[in-house]
Amino acid sequence: MEKSRRRAASNRGIEENTLAILESFCEHDSSHVHDDRLAFLDAVRFASIVPENGPPPTNKMMEAIFEIMREAKSLELIVVCYQLLCELEKHFPRVYLSNGEDKQVPSSKTAELVVFEKAWLPFAVGSDVASNDKHVAKKGSKEPVHAVGFHLLLQNLCELANETESSEPKLEVLAKMVLFQYLVYIFEADFLPRNHNFLENSDWISLRDSLVNKLMGSRRINYKDLTKDSLFVLCNLSVAHTPTECDVETTEISIPDVIDNDSDLAFALALSFPETVKCTLKAVQKLLEVMMELDLSRKKADTQGLTTRADGARTPVVELIMDELSYDKDLISPFLQAFDNPRLKLEIIVQYIQKYNVKPYTRKRKSADSQGEAAVTGFFKCFLNSTTIKGIVKKVGAEAVQVLLAQVLQACMSIPKEKLLEEISDLKDDGERSPLVHICKNIISAFTKLRETDESVMIWSSQARLWA
């Protein structure tokens, strides 16, 4: 049976039976609330996911799972709810491409975008005038998260990144990180099929209705502040919670002799917190990636005349990131090390270095669909003569230039050969067959000219480890 029919079918019997398990929620003194909630989550899983053609959970059931995750006082409940919500999104997506689920559809047939408008969402996008936005991110709230609530979650992560190393992780902090991860997961699941459909069919209207576009266009928040906070979280949280070699050798997890409820929870949090931080960093990067991809598609829609005045004007996220990196050059290294999308990283570095080039290199385009045919070529053209290099070093700094060169090499090594060839316009002129050989020669040439410009320049140990 198709997912559209399964979603439309309302299984009231399952809803009544599963929600009946949660009657003890109102009994705050009940000692069985934790077990009842786990039983409810298991019932939803066995009813909707385990069967091959199981029915999707109703909106009330989804709301109940989301509420449990937000008000849970147990690490187990938070993790189980998060995993179940993600599995349900995979099995019963709100937005998907028709040929992604129907194997009988020929691959040559154009995929159709399917959107279930009445499906449950954890993010409220219908109104920008909600009076209780400041409370939607708080623990125990039964309302969906609004734009302000999402930004508050991100700001809480900023505060976490600025805390001292001696601060101990708490369950509330971990719960907020898991909630943020889930919301970003929903943003990405909603955006990817819409963006693919736009790239294939130039359907800008569907992409304009994406959750991330509504988030960035919300009048309740400033999307520039949202981008800056995402950048700060990615940099500061990765630096604050990335163990050094010394930390790895000396860190030990002490296990108390007597295990009680509090010590057991503290021990579980100590074990799970580093991985939760790692996943949160991935979620922050995903958020930035989705916003950047939206900007690229929006730019393409502009060139095709698909946008209107109602879409408004918006500074691209890449430009906002470059402005912050220009203002605080100490962010360059931690940001580029934490942001591991090679294609978008290359785009940021190329635009950043050309911003400080005395005579900016203008990229050549094969067609209007090309995002940047000669990105790598344009980058290395900035290192052709000593005058240009002196100007860049004076404005950026020798250490930052080395970081950019090392990160360009790392990004190029992670990009598939076919895609990398599109970023090099002068490969045929040099008679090289391998794009990486061509790039390595340019890297060596750039460092040689950098040393000729300033003999005191040395390859920093951090970049040597990166290359290794």
N, C-alpha and C positions, 0 to 999 in steps of 0.2 A: 504494500500500500504506500502511496506517495506521502511524503512528509507534510505536504499541504493539507491533505485530507486528515492525517493523523492529528495535526495541530488544530484543525477546525473542530474535530470531534471532542466533545466535552464529556470526560469520564467522571461524572458526579459521584459514582459509587466509590471510586478510588480516593477521590478528594475527601469524602465524608469519613471513610475508614481511616485514612492516614492522619487527617487533622484531629480525629477523635483521640489519638494518642497524645496530643498536645494539650489536653484539658488541664493537666497539672501545671501548665505554665502560670496560671493565675494563682496557684498556691505557692507563695514564696517560701513557706516553711517546709515544703515537701522535700524530703531527702532523695526522692526518685526523679527529680526534674532532669538531671544529667542523663540518667539511663533512658528516660522517656524520649528525650530529644535524639539520642543515638538510635533508639528504636524507630523513631519517625524517619530519620535520614535513611536508615536501612530499608524501611518500607518503600520509600520513594525510589531508591536505587533498584530494588527488586521488581518494582512495578513498571518502571519506565526504561531502565537501561539494560537489565539482565535479559529480558525477553527480546527476541530478534525483531519483533514488530510491536514493541511495547508502546503504549500511548504516552504522549508528552504530559508532564505535570501541569496542572491548572495554574492560573496566575496566583491564586491564594496559596497554593503549595510553594510556589517559587518565593512569594513574599515571606512565608514562614521560614524557609531555609535562610534567606537573606537576613531576616531578623535574628535568627539564632546566631549566625556568624558575627553580627554586630554587637550583640549583648552577651556573648558567651563569656563565662568566667573560667573556661577550661581550654587549654591549648589543644586538646584532642578535638573538641567541638569546632574550634576555629579552622583547623586543618581539614577535617572531614567535610565541613560545609563548603570550604573553598574548592576542594577537589570535586565534590558533587556538582556544584554550580558550573564549573568548567566542563565537566563531562556532559552535563545536560545541554550546555551551549553547543558542544560538538555534535551531539546526537540530534538535537532539535534546534538548528540555527535559526535565528530570526531573519537573517539576510544570507542568501547563498545564490550560487549560479546553478541553473537547472541541470546542466550536464555534469555537475560535480557529484550528483547523487544518483542519476539515472545512467547506468552503464549501457543501456540500449540506445541512447542517443548517439548518433555518429559524431566522431571527433571533429569532422569538418563543419558540422552545424553550429551556427552561432549560439552561444549560451545566452539564456535569458535570465535576467536578474529577478529573483523572487524575494519579496519583502512582506513579512507578516506585521502589519501595522498595529494590530491589537495584541501582539505578544508582550509579555511582561518585560519591563526594563528596570534595572537598578538605578538608572540615571534619568532624572526628570528634565525633559527638554521642551515641554509644551509652553511654559510661561516664564517670562523674565521678571515678573512682578511678585514672586513669592515673598511673603513677609517673614517666613521662618527659615530663610537660607542659612542663617548663622547657626542653626541648631541641627541641620540635617546631617552633619558629619559626626555628631556626638554619639557616644555609645548609648545603645538602647533606643535610638530613634526608629520609629516605624515608617518614616517617610523615605521616599527615594532620595538619592543624593542630587542636589542641584549644582549649578556651576560654582557658586560660592563655596558650597560644602566641599567640592572636589579641590578647589584651590586651597582651602583650609587644611585639607589632608596633606597637600604638597608643602605648605608652610610648616606643618608639624614635622615633616621630614627634614626641612631646613634646620629646625631647632635641634633635631636629633643629630644632624651632621655637625652642629656647632658645639655639642656637649663635650665635656672632657672625657678622657679615656677611662676615668675611674667611675663614671656613672654606670649603674647596673641596668641591664635591659629589663623591662617590665612587660607584663602581659598586654597592657593597654597599648603600648607602643607597637608591639608585634601585631596586635589586632588591626591597628591602623595601617600598617604596612601591607598586610594581607588584603585589606579592603581596597587599598590603592592598586595593588596588583590585579585584583579582579576587575575593577573599573577600567583599567587600561586594557585588559584582555577583551572586555566587551567593546571598547572603542576600536581596537584592531580588528576584531571579528566583524564588526559592522562596516569598517572602512575598506578592507581588502577586496571583497567581491564588488563593492560599488566602484572602486578605483579601477579594477580590472575591466569592468563593464564600460567605464568611461574611455579607457584607452582603446578598447576594441570598437565601441559603437558611438563614441563622442556624446554619451548621455550625461551632460553636466547636471541636469536637474536632480537625478538620483544621487549623484555625488554631493551636490549642494545640501541634500537632506541628511547627510551623514552626521553621526553624533559628534565627531571631532570638529566638523565645520560649525555646528551649532554651538559647541563649547567655545570655540575661538571667536565666534560672532556674538556671544552673549553680552548684553549690556550690563550685566551684573558684575562682570570681572574685566580686568585689563589683560588681554592676551599677551601683551608684551611682558607684564609682570609674571604671568604664568610661564612664559618661555625662560625668563631670567631665573626664576626660582628652580625650574627644571635643570638649568645649567649648573646652578650652585649646588643643588642636591647631588647631581652626577659627579661633580668634582670633589666636593667636600666629604660626601659620604664614602666615596671610594677611597679617598686618602685616609680618612679617620678609621676605617674598618678594614683596611688592607694590611694584613700582618707582614712584618718584615722578616728577613731570614733569622734575625736574632729572636724575634717574638716566637717564631715557629719552634725554635730550639728550646726556649725557656718556658713556654706556656704549658701549664699543666692544669687539668680539670680535677679539682678536689672533690672526692665523693665522701659525703658525711657518713660517720659510723652509724648513726641512727637515722633512718629514713622515715620522715613523717610527710604529711601532705604538703606543707610549705617547702621543705627542703627538696622533696621530689619535684615540685613545680619549678623551683629555682634551678635544679639540675637540668630539667627538660628544656627550660628556656635558654640556659647557657649552651646547650648542645644545638638547639634549633636556630638561635638568633643569628649566627654568622651566615647560614644558608638563606635565611629570610632576608637579610640585608643584601646578599648577592642577587636574589630574585627581584628585590625592590629596585636595585640599580638597573637590572635588565628592563624592568617595567618603565622606569624613567626614560631610558634610552628608546624604548618602543614608542613612548609618547612623542618624543622629539622626532623620531623617524616618521611617524604617521603625519605629524604636522608638516614636516618637510616635503613628504610625498604629496600631500594635499596642495602645498604651494606650487610644486612642479606641475601638477595637473591643472591647477587654477591658471597658471601662466599659459599652458597649452590651450585652455578654453578661451582665454583672452585673445590669443592670436587667431583662433578660429571664429571669433565673434559670437561666442556662446554665452558670455556673461552679460549682465545688465547692470544698471545703476543700483539696483536693489542689492547686488552682491557687495557693494561698497569697495573701498580701497584698504589694503592691508599690507604692511611691511612684511616681506618674507622672513621666515624664521631664521634662515641662514644669515641674513643681514643682521638680525638682532644678535645672533651668536657672535658674529664677527665684531660687532660694536663692543660687546662685553669683553671679548678677548683682546681687543685693541686697548680698552680702558684698563684692564688688569691683565698684563702679560704673564703673570704668575699662574693664570688659569690654563694657559695653552697646553702645557705638558700633561697635567692631570686630566683635562678634558679629552685630549686626543688619545690618551691611554685607556680611558674608561669607555669612550665611544668607539665601538669596534665594527660599525658598519662601513666596510671599505669604500663602497661607491660614494656614499654621502660624505664620508670623511675626506675623500679626495676632492669632492666638490667644495667643501669648506676651505681646505688648505689652498686650493688653486685660487679661489676668490680672495682669500685673505692675503696671500703673497702679492697678487696683482694689485691689490688695494694700495700697497706701499711701493709698487714699481713706479719709477720715474716716468717711463713711457709704457703704459699698460698695453699688454698684448691682446688684440681683438681676435676672438675665436672665429674660425671659419665653420660654417654649417653646411652640411649636405642638403638638408631639407628643414622644413619647419618643425618636424617631429624630433629632430636631433636635440638632445639635452646639452651636448657639449662635446663636439667631435674631437677636438684637439686639446683636451684638458691637460694631459701630461706634457704635451709639447709646449703649450702656453706657459706651464709652470717652469720648465727648464730654460725657456727663452729669457726668463728673468735673471738667469745666471750666466749670460753669455759674455759680459764684459765687466771689468773691475768697477767702472763708474756706477753701473746699476747695482752691483753687489754692495758697494759702499753705502749707497742710499738706503738700501733695504736694511743693512746691518745697523745703520745709524738710527733708523726709526723702530726697528723690531728688536734688535739685540742679537749678538752672535750666538748665544745659547739657544734663543728661540728659533733662529734659522736652522741650527743643527737639529732641533726637535722636529721641525717641519720636514726637513730632508729625510730624516729617519722614518717619520710617519708616512710620508709619501711612498717610500720603498716598501714599508710594511703593508700599506693599503694595496699597492700594485701586486704584491705577491699573493694577496687574498682574492683578487678579482680574476674570474675565468679568462683564459687567453683570448677567446673570441670577443668578450666585452672590452678587454684591455686594448685590443687592436683598434677599437673605435676611438680610444682616447689618444692615439698617437698618429699624427699626420705625416711625419717625416721618416717613418720606418723604412719605406721602400727606397728612399733616397740614400740611406746608409747601407743598403744591401743586407740588412740583418733579417734573419728569419724569426728569431725569438724576441718577443717584446721585452722580456725580463733582462736579456743581455743588453738590449738597447738602453733600458732604464738604468741598469747598473753602471754602464759607461757614463751616462749623464750624471749619476750620483757622484761618481769618482771625479768627473770633471768639475762639478759644482763645488765639491770640497777642496779640490786643488786650487780653484780660483778664489775660494774663500780664504785659504791659507796664504795665497799670494797677496790678497788684499790686506790681511792682518796676520803676520807670522806668529803672533801670540795665541791664535785660535787653536785649541786642542779639542779632540773628540771627547766629549764628556762620557764618563763611565756609565751613566744611565743610558745613553744612546748606544754605547757599545753592547750593553746587555740586551737592549732591544733588538739590535741587529743579530745578535747571536741566537 
